[in-house]
Amino acid sequence: MQLQTPHGSLSSRHVAVIGAGASGLVAARELTREGHRVAVFEKDEQVGGMWAYTPRVEPDPLGLDPSRPIVHTSLYQSLRTNLPRESMGFFDYPFLTREDPRRFPGHREVLLYLQDFAREFGVQEMVRLGHEVVSVELVGEEEDDSITSKGKWQVKCKNRNNEFVEEFFDAVVVCSGHHTQPRIAEFPGYKVWPGKQIHSHNYRTPEPFRNKVVIMIGSSSSAADLSIEISEVAKEVHMASRAVPHDKYEKQPGYSNLWLHSMIKSAHEDGSVVFQNGRIIHPDIILHCTGYNFHFPFLKTNGILTVDDNRVGPLYKHSFPFPTFESQSKWVAAVLSGRVVLPSSADMMEDVNTHYSTLEASGIPKHYTHKLLSANDYNSWLAAQCQCPCFEEWRKQMFIEVSKNWHIRPRTYHDEWEDDDLVLQAHQDFSRYTSRGLCNGSLSE
Ligand SMILES: Cc1cc2nc3c(=O)[nH]c(=O)nc-3n(C[C@H](O)[C@H](O)[C@H](O)COP(=O)(O)OP(=O)(O)OC[C@H]3O[C@@H](n4cnc5c(N)ncnc54)[C@H](O)[C@@H]3O)c2cc1C
């Protein structure tokens, strides 16, 4: 179908969105705004994705068994956002108070915000809950390398009655999340070590760690957050990280039972664990806070798209914090309508290969291929492509201030900060949308 708009004749396409988390919801909104017809497939019985917390965990605590029943969320009970609400919300739908007025609220507050967003913009009606996509495949001929070629995407899904249904689409936008499939640390002996090993995906509360000797592997924000609550109940906590020099062994200031080590050298059948710094301990539990693997079991692309050590390729401009999802969604919607014209396949491959070479030259490992090294540059590029406003100055500045604050006050950054001037600027900006009645929630916090 062709649409007549101020930009000329745009195409309206039939688009499947897989997943109704933050990225799927905003993708559906932007695709619809651009004039596309959208169906959102969601395997869960509610929208919100990762933010739909459940105390349930998977039966295989390391997540190695491919046939295990999957629990999507990786959130733990006490989780508060690691970004302030001002910078987490979508551009014209600020993240205002629902139930939890804190600047860094608990997870339920984010779920309520996403549910309101879905209702407010009519996305809820597009979502087919209880529909798990099991296969996505390009069928029919591709005549050329343009987006308008004849191929159709066949999407097969299993509904809540275990019936299989299939439908054809012009395009598929994958928003299935990438914080569900555990990536574990494979140190020598990890398979024979007899103690309990868990990935943070299956962590909910510190209770199982009470009075235990614990090794936590990783140095991400999850590892830092969890070490605080685990050290309050555990006998000893030993944090091991690749980022720590080989000979390091240091008691952490402000704690009586928390030590920082270099990485594990080996683990043994007698229960001992040896660190690269030479220390030997006998822990009860090893908790892997080592991140996640990209996993798209439903994609059948005959090798056109591959996932190798977390490099999804070839992927032009990484199309996969909420405002970035929003900018990406605007760009995808504009590409599908023809408002933004993609370069030729050869030029896009060259761009992808240049990105790989730059990473290699800087010594950045392959599994960080899609980590945004310069989020500001990336967002400015997306905004220029779609001719939409770039990130506001206060938002850019707030990312910097929040990150600084996290380093200065790792234990209290949720409740102490010094960027109130930026919060004020954010709220002045938000009043443009609240006065148009565009957002639920209260601006009173
Ligand atoms: C512990 C933790 C803390 C975090 N804290 C923050 C934070 O404070 N601030 C922040 O901005 N971000 C945070 N994040 C990142 C968070 O993942 C993103 O904010 C966001 O939720 C990702 O949204 P998404 O839509 O891409 O994926 P998800 O929220 O994971 O949603 C994906 C959806 O796809 C569905 N799905 C998957 N496969 C299929 C299928 N085959 N068929 C149908 N449906 C399918 C899932 O059921 C799910 O609903 C955190 C992540 C983790 C793991």
The ligand as a MOL file (V3000), in Angstrom:
LIG
                    3D

  0  0  0     0  0            999 V3000
M  V30 BEGIN CTAB
M  V30 COUNTS 53 58 0 0 0
M  V30 BEGIN ATOM
M  V30 1 C 19.0120 -7.1480 36.0990 0
M  V30 2 C 18.7110 -6.1120 35.0490 0
M  V30 3 C 18.5110 -4.7880 35.4120 0
M  V30 4 C 18.2400 -3.8160 34.4550 0
M  V30 5 N 18.0480 -2.5380 34.8650 0
M  V30 6 C 17.7760 -1.5770 33.9400 0
M  V30 7 C 17.5260 -0.2190 34.3270 0
M  V30 8 O 17.5710 0.1190 35.5020 0
M  V30 9 N 17.2380 0.6950 33.3730 0
M  V30 10 C 17.1850 0.3330 32.0500 0
M  V30 11 O 16.9010 1.1990 31.2140 0
M  V30 12 N 17.4290 -0.9250 31.6500 0
M  V30 13 C 17.7130 -1.8970 32.5540 0
M  V30 14 N 17.9190 -3.1910 32.1550 0
M  V30 15 C 17.8790 -3.5210 30.7320 0
M  V30 16 C 16.4720 -4.0210 30.3130 0
M  V30 17 O 16.6340 -5.2830 29.7910 0
M  V30 18 C 15.8620 -3.0430 29.3570 0
M  V30 19 O 15.4950 -1.9140 30.1210 0
M  V30 20 C 14.5750 -3.4490 28.6740 0
M  V30 21 O 13.6780 -4.0330 29.5660 0
M  V30 22 C 14.8000 -4.3460 27.4960 0
M  V30 23 O 13.5990 -4.3480 26.7780 0
M  V30 24 P 13.3620 -5.3050 25.5510 0
M  V30 25 O 11.9940 -5.0040 25.0730 0
M  V30 26 O 14.4850 -5.1880 24.5920 0
M  V30 27 O 13.4520 -6.7890 26.1290 0
M  V30 28 P 12.5380 -7.5030 27.2560 0
M  V30 29 O 12.0940 -6.5330 28.2800 0
M  V30 30 O 13.3880 -8.6380 27.6630 0
M  V30 31 O 11.2850 -7.9800 26.4320 0
M  V30 32 C 11.3160 -8.9940 25.4650 0
M  V30 33 C 9.9450 -9.6060 25.3380 0
M  V30 34 O 9.9690 -10.5440 24.2540 0
M  V30 35 C 9.1980 -11.6850 24.6100 0
M  V30 36 N 9.6740 -12.8130 23.8070 0
M  V30 37 C 10.9160 -13.3670 23.7970 0
M  V30 38 N 10.9780 -14.3770 22.8970 0
M  V30 39 C 9.7440 -14.4450 22.3270 0
M  V30 40 C 9.1780 -15.2940 21.3240 0
M  V30 41 N 9.8890 -16.2600 20.7230 0
M  V30 42 N 7.8900 -15.1060 20.9720 0
M  V30 43 C 7.1330 -14.1210 21.5600 0
M  V30 44 N 7.6240 -13.3060 22.5310 0
M  V30 45 C 8.9070 -13.4540 22.8990 0
M  V30 46 C 9.4700 -11.8510 26.1010 0
M  V30 47 O 8.4720 -12.6310 26.7380 0
M  V30 48 C 9.4900 -10.3940 26.5660 0
M  V30 49 O 8.2070 -9.9560 26.9580 0
M  V30 50 C 18.1750 -4.1900 33.0940 0
M  V30 51 C 18.3690 -5.5240 32.7210 0
M  V30 52 C 18.6200 -6.4830 33.6800 0
M  V30 53 C 18.8350 -7.9110 33.2430 0
M  V30 END ATOM
M  V30 BEGIN BOND
M  V30 1 1 1 2
M  V30 2 1 2 3
M  V30 3 2 2 52
M  V30 4 2 3 4
M  V30 5 1 4 5
M  V30 6 1 4 50
M  V30 7 2 5 6
M  V30 8 1 6 7
M  V30 9 1 6 13
M  V30 10 2 7 8
M  V30 11 1 7 9
M  V30 12 1 9 10
M  V30 13 2 10 11
M  V30 14 1 10 12
M  V30 15 2 12 13
M  V30 16 1 13 14
M  V30 17 1 14 15
M  V30 18 1 14 50
M  V30 19 1 15 16
M  V30 20 1 16 17
M  V30 21 1 16 18
M  V30 22 1 18 19
M  V30 23 1 18 20
M  V30 24 1 20 21
M  V30 25 1 20 22
M  V30 26 1 22 23
M  V30 27 1 23 24
M  V30 28 2 24 25
M  V30 29 1 24 26
M  V30 30 1 24 27
M  V30 31 1 27 28
M  V30 32 2 28 29
M  V30 33 1 28 30
M  V30 34 1 28 31
M  V30 35 1 31 32
M  V30 36 1 32 33
M  V30 37 1 33 34
M  V30 38 1 33 48
M  V30 39 1 34 35
M  V30 40 1 35 36
M  V30 41 1 35 46
M  V30 42 1 36 37
M  V30 43 1 36 45
M  V30 44 2 37 38
M  V30 45 1 38 39
M  V30 46 1 39 40
M  V30 47 2 39 45
M  V30 48 1 40 41
M  V30 49 2 40 42
M  V30 50 1 42 43
M  V30 51 2 43 44
M  V30 52 1 44 45
M  V30 53 1 46 47
M  V30 54 1 46 48
M  V30 55 1 48 49
M  V30 56 2 50 51
M  V30 57 1 51 52
M  V30 58 1 52 53
M  V30 END BOND
M  V30 END CTAB
M  END
